[in-house]
């Protein structure tokens, strides 16, 4: 990557809106080794918007908890400090989606795709050794967030890349690399790293495409979930290009892309939940 391009991408990442004060406080807690779950609960409880949204997601079919969760304190007890922290940050990130953009990028369909990928990644994590289902959910939710940065701060280039990918029937990340010299995985990783998300999530976003694809439990779940979501046409996937699972992921998931889809059964509820959540 040239110094000029690196500077341009960094400026785009820095241009993203700041998180609300409550979410900035959550970020501060993540950097404080002495912070406790009680500190997190107190911060979220002071922001009624984040509280309502976190509870709505926690009580959705994505989490399939045995009982209704009625407070942030109960949510932390059931799902843990890190899950609720990352969920609050993810909800804040979704809240940054602009109502419109000059690139002609469909934010609603993007959200449905991201949420569907998140739900499927969580299901896949249940069958992959060393994969944490809630972490895979968050990674699936944010895997394409770099597209939002491009749509906002490099709209003309992004519009052209979208058109090129459709015209040439190539993956969007290939079209972006050819046109700009970097794709949304690079920008997305820069952004979540700035937001202080865990290193494995940053790694998953940065190395989610072939041939740079890395062999980790989280990447296996998110990569496969992304392809499944595209193949089943759950929201905007960027284009119709679907990658088969590489041998390392086939080994982790126990089958090819089609075999994994069959093994998951009816995923319509995941899509419906994503559609409802996207309107939140």
Secondary structure, 3 states (H helix, E strand, C coil): CCHHHHHHHHHHHHCCCCCCHHHHHHHHHHHCCCCCHHHHHHHHHCCHHHHHHHHHHHCCCCCCCCCCCCCHHHHHHHHCHHHHHHHHHHHHHHCCCCCCCCCCCCHHHHHHHHHHHHHHHHHHHCCCCCCCHHHHHHHHHHCCHHHHHHHHHCHHHHHHHHHHHHHHCCCHHHHHHHHCCCCHHHHHHHHHHHCCCCHHHHHHHHCCCCCCCCCCHHHHHHHHHHHHHHHCCCCCCCCCCCCCCCHHHHHHHCCCHHHHHHHHCCCHHHHHHHHHHHCC
